[in-house]
Amino acid sequence: MFISDVLHTKGSRVVKVRTTDTVQTAVNEMAAQRIGAVVVENEWMRHAGIFSERDFMNAVAEHGALALTLPVETIMSSTLVTCRPSDRLDTALAAMTMARIRHLPVVEDGRLVGIVSIGDLVKHRLDEKALEANVLLDIARLHA
């Protein structure tokens, strides 16, 4: 299975904020969309980083309520680990585990084409295993 398979099922919509948006704006968007991370774009509409629940938690621990007034760029994760649509699920899961992240932007030819979460990948993997189990059951029933 490939990341493109997950995006085909999930969709390729990516919620984004700007580097100059406040943390409050980013948190509001994440809450409204019920997601755990947003991609952060710079003034040239290029991905500059990712802002996640973990980034927010660390900012609140360091700055308290003042964190909500800071620009996203001051506390976002600027090291962006990405994958390609042609990457295998196992490769993406390994990259997420090694980097200790839960969201992976999907980039193709320098363009952001989607984002996957650890939950998306695990769900896709479980669905795949359930399908395999059902096929094996059907085969066993035919031979019984």
C-alpha positions in Angstrom: 0.0 0.0 0.0 1.1 3.5 -0.8 0.5 7.0 0.6 -1.5 7.8 -2.5 -3.9 5.0 -1.6 -4.5 6.7 1.8 -5.0 10.1 0.2 -7.4 8.6 -2.3 -9.6 7.4 0.5 -9.0 10.3 2.9 -8.8 13.2 0.5 -6.1 15.7 -0.2 -7.4 18.7 1.7 -4.7 20.4 3.8 -5.6 23.0 6.4 -3.0 25.8 6.4 -2.2 29.0 8.4 0.3 31.7 7.7 3.6 32.2 9.6 2.3 35.6 10.8 -1.1 34.3 12.1 -1.3 34.1 15.9 -1.2 30.9 17.7 -4.9 31.6 18.7 -5.9 31.6 15.1 -4.1 28.3 14.5 -5.6 26.7 17.6 -9.1 28.0 16.6 -8.7 26.5 13.1 -7.5 23.1 14.5 -10.4 23.0 16.9 -12.9 23.9 14.2 -11.6 21.3 11.8 -11.0 18.7 14.6 -7.4 18.1 13.6 -4.1 17.9 15.4 -1.9 19.9 13.1 -1.8 22.6 10.4 0.8 23.3 7.8 2.3 26.7 8.1 2.9 28.7 4.9 5.2 31.7 4.5 4.4 35.0 2.6 5.2 33.2 -0.7 2.7 30.5 0.0 5.4 27.9 0.5 5.4 25.4 3.3 7.5 26.7 6.1 6.7 24.3 8.9 4.0 22.5 10.8 2.1 23.6 13.9 0.8 20.7 16.1 -0.9 20.2 19.4 2.5 19.3 20.8 3.9 22.6 19.7 1.0 24.4 21.4 1.4 22.4 24.6 5.2 23.3 24.7 4.4 26.9 24.1 1.9 27.1 26.8 4.3 25.4 29.2 6.9 28.0 28.4 4.9 31.2 27.9 1.6 30.6 29.6 -1.5 32.3 28.2 0.8 34.7 26.3 1.5 31.9 23.9 -1.9 32.5 22.2 -0.7 36.0 21.1 2.6 34.9 19.5 3.0 34.4 15.8 2.8 30.8 14.7 6.3 31.0 13.2 7.9 31.5 16.7 6.8 28.1 18.0 6.0 26.0 15.0 8.2 23.0 14.0 10.2 24.3 11.1 12.0 21.1 10.4 9.4 19.5 8.1 9.5 15.8 7.6 7.6 14.9 4.5 6.8 11.9 2.3 5.7 11.4 -1.3 2.5 9.9 -2.6 4.6 7.0 -4.0 6.1 6.1 -0.6 4.9 2.9 1.0 2.9 3.0 4.3 5.6 1.1 6.1 8.2 3.7 5.1 6.0 6.6 6.3 5.2 4.9 9.6 8.9 4.3 10.2 9.7 7.9 9.4 7.0 9.1 11.8 8.2 6.8 14.5 11.8 7.8 14.1 11.0 11.5 14.1 8.4 11.1 16.9 5.8 12.9 14.9 2.1 12.2 14.2 1.5 14.2 11.0 3.3 13.9 7.7 2.8 16.4 4.9 2.8 14.7 1.5 4.8 16.6 -1.1 5.2 15.9 -4.8 7.5 18.0 -7.1 7.8 20.6 -4.3 4.0 20.9 -4.1 2.0 20.1 -1.0 -0.6 17.5 -2.1 -2.0 16.2 1.2 -1.2 15.3 4.8 -1.5 12.0 6.6 -1.6 11.3 10.3 -0.5 8.3 12.2 -4.2 7.5 12.7 -4.9 7.7 9.0 -2.1 5.2 8.3 -3.1 2.8 11.1 -6.8 2.9 10.0 -5.8 2.2 6.4 -3.6 -0.7 7.5 -6.3 -2.2 9.7 -8.8 -1.9 6.9 -6.3 -3.7 4.6 -5.8 -6.5 7.2 -9.6 -6.9 7.6 -10.0 -7.3 3.9 -7.3 -9.9 3.8 -8.9 -11.8 6.6 -12.3 -11.7 4.8 -10.8 -13.0 1.6 -9.0 -15.9 3.5 -12.3 -16.7 5.2 -14.1 -16.8 1.9 -11.4 -19.1 0.4 -11.6 -21.4 3.5 -15.4 -21.6 3.1 -15.1 -22.5 -0.5 -12.8 -25.4 0.3 -14.7 -26.7 3.3 
